[in-house]
């Protein structure tokens, strides 16, 4: 088995698409609307050199999939930055930080030395947490 996709809840798929492609430089891997499922949209992005795994930018569904109370709870967690996270690795955190800032990305944390490498934080337009890390020790050992 392999991981194919992971998903993040987003408030607005078009806004998320613009952020992940125009600001973070990712590419669209799938963008399919299924009318037979109430115009459900399957929207996936990933970095240009990583086609085997993608992030599904998933609109929060309503009834009958998710009741109004649960939808509200998801939205509250998103607003706090706790509904999902993406961890991006880079060879040069500080340089990528500057490039992304020039593209209009707002960071919650500037690059900082950590025991595992150099790490910075940002959030997408829906509030999802994104970490940008230059790893200096293997974390998957």
C-alpha positions, 0 to 999 in steps of 0.5 A: 500500500502507498499513500495517494492523497491526504486532504485538507478542509477548505472554505473556498476551493477556488481561493485554495486553488489560487493559494496552493498553485500561485503562491506555493507553486504547486500543480493541479493533479485532478480537478473533477466535478461530479454532477451526479454527486451534487456537483462534488468537486475533487480538487488535488494539488502537489509540488511539481516534482512530486506527482505520486502524492497529492493534497485534496482541497476538500470543501466542507460538505453539508447534509447528508454527509455532515450535519450542521453541528459537525460542520460548525466544529470543523470550521471552528477548528480551521479558524484556530489552525487545528483542522489539518496540517501540511509539512513541506520540506525544502533544501533552503528554508530561508530562501523559500521563505523570502520567495513565498513572502514576495508572492504574498504569503503571510507567515505566522512564524519566521524561519527559526533554528530548531533541533531538527533543522530550520522551520517556519510556519504559515497558514492557508486562506482556510486557516490550515497550518503549513510548516516549511522545514529544512530538515538536518536530521532524518525524521523517518528513521 
